[in-house]
Amino acid sequence: MRDLTPLYRSTVGFDRAARLMEGARRMDGGTNYPPYDIEAIGENGYAVTLAVAGFEADDLTVEVRDDMLVVAGRKASDTNEDADEPVFLHRGIATRDFLRKFHLADHVKVTAAGLENGLLRIDLMREVPEAKTPRKVAIATGAPETAIA
């Protein structure tokens, strides 16, 4: 994990986002399966990419519950006993069930999710409501007109 201390000194408000990402890393109970990346895309975009080799799209669920992104993987068990199952001499590709949770900051919404080449990518966008966006206030010259009667 990178040291984000220099970021805290030169920006205002991003320390909360950095703490949330650090908290998400610790929230998983110490397990590091499946590994994941969190990427900043532009000013308001993010992407979470999880390495889920061996899982099909039907084995994965992506949900948003109470400002929490929940990603779960559960391999469907094959109940057909006549199926030819491979005999592994070494099994290094983990396909065990998992549950990953990421706390989402205010106004962050999931916009898309896709599975390609064993990577599950979840795109996120911070959509600040118009009432909360900064707006310019015109500065009049001379004596200000009072709006208070």
C-alpha positions in Angstrom: 0.0 0.0 0.0 1.3 3.4 -0.9 1.9 6.1 1.8 -0.8 8.8 1.2 0.6 11.3 3.8 1.8 13.7 1.1 -1.7 13.7 -0.3 -3.1 14.8 3.0 -0.8 17.9 3.2 -1.7 19.3 -0.2 -5.4 18.6 -0.6 -8.6 19.2 1.4 -11.2 16.5 1.6 -9.4 13.6 0.0 -8.1 12.3 3.3 -11.6 10.9 3.9 -11.6 9.1 0.6 -8.1 7.7 1.4 -9.2 6.5 4.8 -12.3 4.8 3.3 -10.1 2.9 0.8 -7.7 1.9 3.6 -10.7 0.9 5.7 -12.0 -1.3 2.8 -8.7 -3.0 2.7 -8.9 -3.8 6.4 -12.6 -4.7 6.4 -12.1 -8.0 4.6 -11.0 -9.7 7.9 -7.3 -10.1 6.9 -7.9 -12.3 3.8 -6.5 -11.1 0.5 -8.6 -13.3 -1.7 -9.5 -12.4 -4.3 -6.8 -9.7 -5.0 -8.1 -6.4 -6.2 -7.1 -3.0 -7.5 -8.8 0.4 -6.9 -8.1 2.9 -9.7 -8.9 6.6 -10.0 -10.2 7.5 -13.4 -10.3 11.2 -14.0 -11.7 13.5 -11.4 -14.9 11.6 -10.4 -14.5 8.1 -11.7 -13.2 5.0 -10.1 -12.8 1.3 -11.0 -12.5 -1.7 -8.7 -11.0 -4.7 -10.5 -11.0 -8.2 -8.8 -9.0 -11.2 -10.0 -11.6 -13.9 -10.2 -10.0 -16.6 -12.4 -12.1 -19.7 -12.6 -15.4 -17.9 -12.0 -18.1 -17.4 -14.6 -20.5 -14.4 -14.6 -23.3 -16.6 -13.2 -21.0 -17.4 -10.2 -20.6 -13.7 -9.2 -22.9 -11.2 -7.7 -22.4 -7.4 -7.4 -24.7 -5.5 -5.1 -24.9 -2.1 -3.4 -26.4 -2.1 0.1 -26.4 0.9 2.4 -23.4 2.7 0.7 -21.5 -0.6 0.7 -20.4 -2.4 -2.5 -20.6 -6.1 -1.9 -19.0 -8.6 -4.3 -19.5 -12.3 -3.8 -18.3 -15.4 -5.6 -19.8 -18.8 -5.2 -19.0 -21.7 -7.5 -22.0 -23.6 -8.6 -21.6 -27.2 -7.4 -22.0 -29.8 -10.0 -24.5 -32.4 -8.8 -24.0 -34.7 -11.8 -22.0 -37.6 -10.4 -21.5 -39.1 -13.9 -19.5 -36.1 -15.1 -15.8 -36.7 -15.7 -14.1 -34.6 -13.0 -10.4 -33.9 -13.6 -7.9 -35.3 -11.2 -5.6 -32.4 -10.1 -2.0 -33.1 -9.2 -1.6 -29.5 -8.1 -4.4 -27.0 -7.6 -3.0 -23.4 -7.5 -5.9 -21.5 -9.0 -8.2 -20.7 -6.1 -11.9 -20.9 -6.8 -13.2 -20.8 -3.3 -16.2 -18.8 -2.3 -15.6 -15.2 -1.3 -17.3 -12.1 -0.1 -15.6 -8.7 -0.5 -17.0 -5.4 0.8 -16.1 -1.9 -0.1 -17.5 1.2 1.6 -18.6 3.8 -0.9 -18.2 7.5 -0.2 -21.1 9.8 -0.4 -22.7 10.2 -3.9 -20.6 7.3 -5.4 -22.7 5.1 -7.7 -22.0 1.9 -9.6 -22.3 2.5 -13.3 -21.2 -0.8 -14.8 -19.7 -4.2 -14.2 -18.0 -6.6 -16.6 -16.1 -9.9 -16.6 -13.2 -10.4 -19.1 -10.2 -12.7 -19.0 -10.7 -13.6 -15.3 -11.0 -9.9 -14.2 -14.2 -8.5 -12.8 -14.2 -4.7 -13.3 -16.8 -2.5 -11.5 -17.0 1.1 -12.7 -18.0 3.7 -10.2 -18.8 7.4 -10.6 -19.1 10.2 -8.0 -22.2 12.1 -8.9 -22.6 15.2 -6.7 -26.1 16.6 -6.7 -26.4 20.0 -8.4 -27.5 21.5 -5.0 -24.1 20.5 -3.6 -21.9 21.6 -6.5 -19.9 24.8 -6.1 -21.3 27.9 -7.6 -19.9 31.4 -8.2 -21.3 34.3 -6.4 -21.1 37.6 -8.3 -19.4 40.4 -6.5 -20.9 43.8 -7.1 -18.9 47.0 -7.0 -20.0 49.9 -4.9 -22.5 49.7 -2.0 -24.2 46.3 -2.0 -27.9 46.1 -2.3 -29.4 44.4 0.7 -31.8 41.7 0.1 -32.9 41.7 3.8 -35.9 43.9 4.4 
